[in-house]
């Protein structure tokens, strides 16, 4: 009997010891990196974070990492990172950070990698790779930006105004054709949570020369645009504002145009969720004064017009894909047949882990070309696009799909033979 008890105790000891010494095999976290709304340096991200598996199948991923961005009032960017845990427990974690206006691509990608690492710490620790994580939580007081300010708002010597200026030009030619284009632009913007003020100036001068046999056709077009916009927040869903514009455009027979349009906008979702979803409805009235280079088709050299406009805009960035679509309608009060209806849509849907589908369309119904010059267009006008021609519509659309099969892993980086080669000779 004693011998049986001895054998039983030895067996229990061996079983317990085996359980205590059993090694847990780490399982790498699978992450689907989704940067469909913004640019990410995916090569850098995969190089700097190699403790996980990046996969190209969102269905099989443990975490769907959706990264979106919006421009801030200082001309920087606000990034939003959604860590959508798909297994074993469904939940979503959110991180946000902002970049400086003049931040380089290298600085932005380093900030992005840092916040991705922060968001993945919990999942990596639970996967058995906790020993590979290093964390620093000590702040150097001498360099801490909050040493003297505490939680107070940062004072800005520019009072949140942001300015941009730029110029560009291009030239191309061959034996039968030459083109020169010069452009300039300037903007002054002030954007806070309560008030948005925009001023934009732009100008363009374009010259083209066509040689047909012994004939030479010269086409000169120039344009100038001033745009001012103000939007005032009422609450998280409503806002009021107005737009003022001045325009000169030789192509459209516009010697001068002055435009004023007050309006009101309602967002179905809170404005704070702009990175993920936005659905706005805006209505406004407008008044304008047009002066023309040539007498218009309605025998006008100048005229006042009043009307109204309605627009609806939807933007969604979700793990199943993205949607960006809008509808715009306007007409003149003195003739409701003189209207313009336009749509713009881009939809990309990931049907499953292997198949994705996208479609885009930009149709416009045109019934408001009151600025067209009187008289028939010459063949030179038509061929050289010297002036705007009458049309009842504009249309641009397309669609496509992508099907992927094979390995789901996307960890490896190999930049060899990335430039030059046969691609240069066959372009």
N, C-alpha and C positions, 0 to 999 in steps of 0.2 A: 504493500500500500504506500509506504514511504517513497519507494522508487517511482511510483506513478505520479505522486505529487511533485517529486523532483523534476521529472521529465516535463510536466505541465508548466512549472515555473520557468524552466529553461526556454520552452517554446514561447511563452508570453513575453519573456525578456527579448528574445530574438526578433519577434514581431514588432515590439515597441521600438527597439533600436533601429530596425529597418525603416520604420515610419519616420523616425526623427532624422535619419541620415539621408532620406530620399531627396534627391535634387529636383527642384522645380525648373522645368525647361522654359526659359523666357520666350514669349511670343511677341513678335514685332507688331506694332500698331500699323494698320493699313490706312493711309490717308489719301483721299481724292482731292487734289488741288484745283480749285475752280476760280479762275481769274477772268471770266467771260465779260465782266463789266469794266475792268481796268487792266493796265499793263503790270505784269509781274515778271521779274527776272527768274524764271523757273529753274534755269540752269544753276544759278547762284543758290537758290533756296535748297535744291536737292543736294548740292555740294556741301552746304553748311549744316544741313540736318540729315545725317545719314544713319541715325539710330532707329529710324522708322522705315516702312516701305511705302513709297509713293506709287499709287496704282492709277490706271486710266479707266477703270470701271467703277462708277460711283455706287453701283448696287452692292458690290463686294467689299466696299471700304468700311472700316470701323467708324471713321470720321469723315464727313463731307465738309471741307474747309472752303467756305464761300467768301471771297474777298471783293469788296466794292469800294468805290471812292467817289467823293464829291469835292468840287473846288470850294475853298473857304473864302471869306471876305478879303483876306490878305493875299490872295492869289496862291496860297499853298493848297494842300489837299488834306481832307479828313478821310482816313481809311477805316472801314468797319470790317472786322473779321468775325464771321459766324462759324463756330465750331459745332457742327450738327452731328451729335453722337447718334449713330444708327444701331449700334450693337455694343455690348449686351443690353444697355439701358438707353432708351431714347430720351435725349435732352439736348438743349442748345445753350452754349455759352457765347457771350459777346464781348469783344474787346474793340476799343476805338483809340486812335491816336492821330495827331496832326503833324504835318511836315511844314517846314518853313518855306516861304515863297521862292527863294533862290536855292533850295536844296538840290543837290546834284543827284543823278540817278544812283550813284554809288551810296550816298547817304540814305536815300529813300529805301533802297533794298536792304541795307543794314538794319534800319528801324523795323522794316517788315519782318525780317528774319527773327529779330529779337522778340517781337510780339507773338509770332507763331510759336517760338520756343516756350514763351510764358503760357500760352493757351494749351500746349500739349503736355506740360509737366505732369499733370495728374494722370493722364492716360498712359504716359511712358512709365511713370512710377509703378502703376498697377500691372504693367506688362512684364515686370521682372527685370527692368533695366535701370532701377533706381540708383544703383551704384555708379552709373555713367553720367548722372546729372550733377552739375555744379551750380550752386546758387549763391549770389552775393546780395545781401540785404543791408549792408552797412553803407551809409551815406557820408561822404566827406563834407563836413560842415562848412569848410572854407570855400567850397565850390557849389554848395547847395543853393539853387535859385530861390528857395523859400526861407532862407536864413533870416532875412530882414522883413520880408513881406508877409510871412505867415500864410493865411488863407485869403489875403486881400487880392482883389483883382489887379492884374498888371496894368500899370499906366503906360499909355502909348503916346509918344511925342508927336506922332502924325495924326492922332485922333482917329485912327482906324482907316485913314485914306490910303488907297493903293493906286499907284500910277504905272502905266506902261506906255512905251513908245517904240516904234519900229518902222523900218523901211525895207523894201525889197525890190528887186528888178530881175528881168530875164531877157535874153535875146537868143533867137535862133534863126538860121537862114540856110537856104540852098540856092541853086541857080535860078529857080522860078518863084521863090517865096521867101519873105523875111518877116519877122515879127519882133516887136519890142514892147515890153510892158514894165511900167514903173508904178509902185504903190507905196503908200505911207499910212500910218494909223497911230492913234493916241487914245488912251482911255484913262479915266479917273473914276474910281469906284470906292464907295464906303459901304460896307456890309456888316451889320450887327444882327442880333436876334430880333430886334424890334423894328429896324429900319434898313432899307436897301436903296442906295442911290447909285445910279450908273450914268456916266457920260462917255460916249464913244464918238470918235471922229475917224473917218477913213476917206482916202482919195485914190483914184486909179487913172492912169493914162495909158491907153493901148493903141499901137499903130501897127498896121499890117500892109504889106506890099505884095501884090500878085502880078506876075508876068505871064501873059497868055499871048503866044506868038510875038507880035510887035506891040501889043497893047499892055499898058501898065495901069493897074487899078490900085489906088491908095485909099485905105480906110483908117479913119481916125475916130476914136471914141474915148470919152473920158467921163468920169462919174465922181460925185462927192456925196458923202452921207454924214449927217449928224444925228445922233440918237441919244435921248435922255429918258431915263426910266426911274420912277420912284415907287416903292411898295412899302406900305405900313402894315405891320402885324396888328391884328385885332385880338386874336386868341390863337389857339393851336390849330384851328381849322379855317379861319376867315382872315382875309387881308384886303386892303384897298390900295389903289395906286393909279398911276397915269403914265402915258407915253407921249413924248414930243419928238417929232422928227423933221428934218429938213433934207432935201435931196435935189441933186442935179444929175441928169443922166442923158447923154446925147443919143444913146442907143434906143431909149424909150421915148424920145422926143420931149423930155422934161427939162425945160429951162430952169424952173424952180418949183418945188413942192414943199408946202408947210402942212404939218399934220399934228393933231392933238386928239388923244383918246383917253378919257378916264374910264376906270372899270373896277369890278369887284371879283374876287376869286374865292372859291370854296374848295378845300381839300377834304375828300372823304376820310382819309387817314390823317393822323397828326403829322405835322410837318417834320417832327423829330425822327420819323421813320423813313425819311427820304432815301436812305441807302438801300432799303429793302422793297419799299412800295410807295407809290405816289399816284393819286388819281385826282386831278384838279379840273374844275369847271369854271371858266372865266367868261364874263359878259361885259361888254363895253360899248359906249357910243363913240363916234368919231366925227371930226370935221376937218376938211382939208381945202387948201387953195392951190390950184395948178396953173402954171404958165407954160406955154408950149413954144418950141422953136418954130414949128410949122403949124398951120391951121389944122385942127383935129378933124376926124371924120364927122364930127357933129358941128363943124363950122365954128369952133371955139379957139380963141387965142389964149384965153384965161377963163377960169371958172371956179366957183365954190361948190363943194359937194359935202353932204352929210350922210351918215349911215350908221350902222351898228355892226358888231361882230361877236361871234360866239366860238369858243374853243374848248375842247376836251382833250386832256392828255393823260395817258396811263403809262406808268413805268413799273415793272416788276423784276426783281432779281431774286430768284428762288433756286433751290437745289435741282429742280426739274428743268430749269432753263431760264430764259429771260424774255421779256416783252417790252417793247418801246413803240407806242402807237399814239397817234394824235389825229384830231379832226378839227378843221378850221372853216368857218363860214362867215361871209360878210356880204352886204349889199348896200346900195345907195337908196335913200328914202324917196328920191324923186322918180326912180324907176327900179322897181323891185326885180325886174328881169336882169338888171346889170349886177351880177353877183359873181362870187368866186367861192368854190367849194374844193377844199384840198384834204387829202389824207396822207399820212406817212406812217408806215408800219414796218417793224422788224421783229420777227418772232423766231426764237430758237428753242426747240423742245427736245429734250433727251428722252426718247420713248422708253429705253431700257438701258442696260449697261453697255450695249454695243451699238445701238442705232440712235442717231440724232437727225432731226429734220429742221430746216430753216426756210423762211420765206420773207421776202421784203417787197414792198409796193409803195409807189409814190405817185398816185394819180391826182390830177387836178382838172376840175371843170372850170373853164374860163369864159366869162360873159361880161367882163368889166374893163375891157381895153379901150377906155374912153380917150386915152392919150395918143392913139395911133394917128399918124399924119394922113391928111387927105390926099387922095390920088393913088394911082397904081404904082406898085414897086417895080423898079427896073430889074432886068436880069442881073445886072451888077449888084444891086442891093440884095437880091435873093442868094446869089452864089457866094458873095463875100460876107454875108451877115452884117451889112452896114447898119441896118435898123431892124427893130422888132416888127415881125410880120403878124398878121391876124391869124389867130388860131382859136379853136373851141376847146382844146384840151392839151394837157401835157401828160405823159405817161412814162414811168420807168419802173420795172418790176423784175423779179427773178425768184428762183427757188432752188433748193438742192438738198441732198442728204449725205450723211457720212455713216458708213458701217465699219466697225472695227472687230477684228477677231484675232486670236492668238494670246500671247502672254499678257497678263494684267499689270506686271511690274513695270515701273517707270523710274528706276533708281539711277541708271547709269548715264554718265556724261562722256561723250567722245567727240571733241571738236575737230578731229583730223580731217583734212581736205574739205573744210567748210567753204573756202573761197576759191575763185578762179575755176580752172578746169573747163570741161566741155560746155558747161552752162553759158560761159561767156561767148563762145563761138556760135551758138545756136539761138541767141536772143536777137 
